[in-house]
């Protein structure tokens, strides 16, 4: 059985993802719109193409997204694409380096920096003492 795409629900999903309230969408669509009308629109299975184009322009999302997005297919794609070894959003929970070694390396770099700063301070003090004694 083929599942029909619910365009109104898709409008609601994308609006919520963009953190836009119904009142704000109504305001952007014009004076004929209000929150209740947006709520009724989001319950429609099919939305007229001209209205979808208006909503698309306001939300800056292609019309095809409202017409073709199927949450169940998206979930299936994600479920079949990612596994325990996958990296999502650039977070690698299985690093190829040893975190403790990196920490030790950073600590050693910090100590070297402090030693250079102390050496420069001592050199500056010697120069200042020479200037004072002249």
TIZALO-547992 format. One line per 5 residues: their letters; for each residue x negated, y, z of C-alpha. Coordinates in steps of 0.25 Angstrom, whole numbers, always signed. Each point is the difference from the previous one (the first is absolute). Layout:
BEGIN
a	X:Y:Z  ...
***
This chain:
BEGIN
xxxxx	+0:+0:+0  -6:+13:-4  +0:+11:+11  +4:+14:-5  -9:+12:+4
xxxxx	+7:+9:+9  -4:+14:-5  +6:+8:+12  -7:-9:+10  -13:+3:-8
xxxxx	+3:+15:+1  +1:-2:+15  -13:-8:+1  -8:+10:-7  +6:+12:+7
xxxxx	-3:-7:+13  -14:-3:-4  -2:+14:-3  +6:+4:+13  +10:+9:-6
xxxxx	+14:+1:+7  +13:-1:-8  +3:+15:+3  -14:+4:-7  +3:-8:-12
xxxxx	+14:+6:-1  -6:+14:+1  -10:-3:-11  +11:-6:-9  +8:+13:+0
xxxxx	+12:+7:+7  +10:-11:-4  -8:-10:+9  +1:-3:+15  -4:-11:+9
xxxxx	+13:-8:-1  -1:+0:-15  -14:-5:+0  +4:-11:+10  +11:-4:-10
xxxxx	-10:+0:-11  -9:-9:+7  +11:-10:+1  +2:-1:-15  -5:-12:-8
xxxxx	-2:+8:-12  -3:+15:-1  +2:+8:-13  -13:+2:-8  +1:+15:+0
xxxxx	+1:+0:+16  -11:-10:+1  -9:+10:-8  +4:+11:+9  -4:-8:+12
xxxxx	-12:-5:-7  -5:+15:-2  +3:+4:+15  -7:-13:+6  -11:+0:-11
xxxxx	+2:-15:-2  +3:-6:-14  +14:-3:-4  -4:-14:-3  -4:-2:+15
xxxxx	+15:+2:+4  +4:-9:-11  -9:-12:+1  -5:-1:+15  +4:-13:+6
xxxxx	-5:-1:+14  +1:-15:+0  -9:-1:-12  -10:+10:+7  +0:-9:+13
xxxxx	-3:-12:-9  -11:+6:-7  -7:+5:+13  +2:-13:+7  -6:-8:-12
xxxxx	-11:+10:-2  -6:+2:+14  -5:-11:+9  -9:+0:+13  -13:+4:-8
xxxxx	+7:+12:-8  -4:+14:+3  +12:+10:+1  -3:+15:+0  -15:-2:+1
xxxxx	+0:-7:+13  -9:-12:+1  +2:-8:+12  -11:-9:-4  -12:+9:-2
xxxxx	-12:-5:-7  -9:+7:+10  -2:-2:+15  +7:+11:+8  -10:-1:+12
xxxxx	-12:+1:-10  +7:+13:-6  +2:+5:+14  -15:-2:+4  -4:+6:-13
xxxxx	+8:+13:+3  -6:+0:+14  -14:-1:-5  +3:+11:-10  +5:+9:+11
xxxxx	-12:-2:+9  -9:+3:-12  +8:+13:-3  -1:+4:+15  -15:-2:+0
xxxxx	-2:+9:-13  +8:+10:+7  -8:+0:+13  -13:+0:-9  +5:+13:-7
xxxxx	+4:+6:+13  -14:-2:+6  -6:+6:-13  +9:+12:+1  -4:+2:+15
xxxxx	-14:-1:-3  +2:+11:-11  +8:+9:+9  -11:-1:+11  -11:+4:-10
xxxx	+9:+12:-4  +2:+4:+14  -15:-1:+4  -5:+9:-12
***
